[in-house]
Amino acid sequence: MALIFVLSGQPSDGQERGFIELLLRKLGHVTGYFLLTLSSGRALRELAGDRTLTWQLAASSVFSLAYAVTDEFHQTFVDGRDGTPVDVLIDAIGITLACFVVARRRG
């Protein structure tokens, strides 16, 4: 979460990005939220006790998605940056992939 916060707090340099750089940045969103969902799911697994895998995946997804929304809000205060719902949807791809991987491994 700290890494996501620091990276999203970087001011924009105002340069137009090429397709490859834009793609790599969006892949960074997917990867970051994939890892956040895995790590929060792991923490919740330790705290969950007898709760089901579905509960753990839902809770880690809600947690990660809430962080994605607050991160986009944070970006509205950074020079040259905007918070966009599209980035939250891209983050949700990473969250969904993490849930899929965990469900396949443990299911």
C-alpha positions in Angstrom: 0.0 0.0 0.0 2.9 2.3 0.8 4.4 1.7 -2.6 1.1 2.4 -4.4 0.7 5.6 -2.3 4.2 6.9 -3.1 3.9 6.1 -6.9 0.5 7.7 -7.2 1.8 10.8 -5.4 4.4 11.5 -8.1 3.5 14.7 -10.0 3.0 14.4 -13.7 5.7 15.8 -16.0 3.1 16.8 -18.5 4.6 14.8 -21.4 2.4 12.8 -23.7 2.9 9.0 -23.2 3.4 6.5 -26.0 1.3 3.4 -26.2 3.9 1.1 -24.8 4.6 3.3 -21.8 0.8 3.7 -21.2 0.4 -0.1 -21.4 3.2 -0.7 -18.9 1.7 1.8 -16.5 -1.7 0.1 -16.6 0.0 -3.2 -16.2 1.6 -1.7 -13.1 -2.0 -1.0 -11.8 -3.0 -4.6 -12.4 0.1 -6.0 -10.8 0.0 -3.7 -7.8 -3.6 -4.5 -6.9 -3.0 -8.2 -7.7 -0.3 -8.2 -5.0 -2.3 -6.1 -2.6 -5.3 -8.5 -2.9 -3.0 -11.6 -2.4 -1.3 -10.0 0.7 -4.6 -8.8 2.3 -6.2 -12.2 1.6 -3.3 -13.8 3.3 -3.7 -11.6 6.4 -7.4 -12.2 6.4 -6.8 -16.0 6.2 -4.9 -15.8 9.4 -7.7 -13.8 11.1 -10.7 -15.6 9.5 -10.8 -18.7 11.7 -13.6 -20.9 10.4 -14.8 -18.5 7.7 -15.0 -19.7 4.2 -12.7 -19.1 1.2 -15.5 -17.1 -0.4 -15.6 -14.8 2.7 -11.9 -14.3 2.6 -11.8 -13.5 -1.1 -14.8 -11.1 -0.8 -13.2 -9.3 2.1 -9.8 -8.9 0.5 -11.5 -7.7 -2.7 -13.6 -5.1 -0.9 -10.5 -4.0 1.0 -8.4 -3.7 -2.2 -11.1 -2.0 -4.2 -11.7 0.5 -1.4 -8.0 1.3 -1.4 -8.1 1.7 -5.2 -10.9 4.3 -4.9 -9.1 6.2 -2.1 -5.9 6.1 -4.2 -7.6 7.7 -7.1 -9.1 10.4 -4.8 -5.5 11.0 -3.5 -4.3 11.6 -7.0 -6.8 14.5 -7.4 -4.5 16.4 -5.0 -1.3 15.7 -6.9 -0.1 18.3 -9.5 -0.9 17.2 -13.1 -2.7 14.0 -12.0 -6.3 13.1 -12.1 -8.2 10.4 -10.3 -10.2 8.3 -12.8 -12.8 5.6 -12.5 -11.2 3.9 -15.5 -8.1 3.3 -13.3 -10.2 1.8 -10.6 -11.6 -0.6 -13.2 -8.1 -1.5 -14.3 -7.2 -2.1 -10.6 -10.2 -4.3 -10.4 -8.7 -6.6 -13.1 -5.8 -7.2 -10.8 -8.1 -7.9 -7.9 -10.2 -10.3 -9.9 -7.1 -12.1 -11.2 -5.8 -12.5 -7.6 -9.1 -14.0 -6.5 -9.1 -16.4 -9.5 -5.6 -17.6 -8.7 -6.3 -18.1 -5.0 -9.6 -19.9 -5.7 -7.9 -22.2 -8.3 -5.0 -23.1 -5.9 -7.1 -23.7 -2.9 -10.3 -24.9 -4.5 
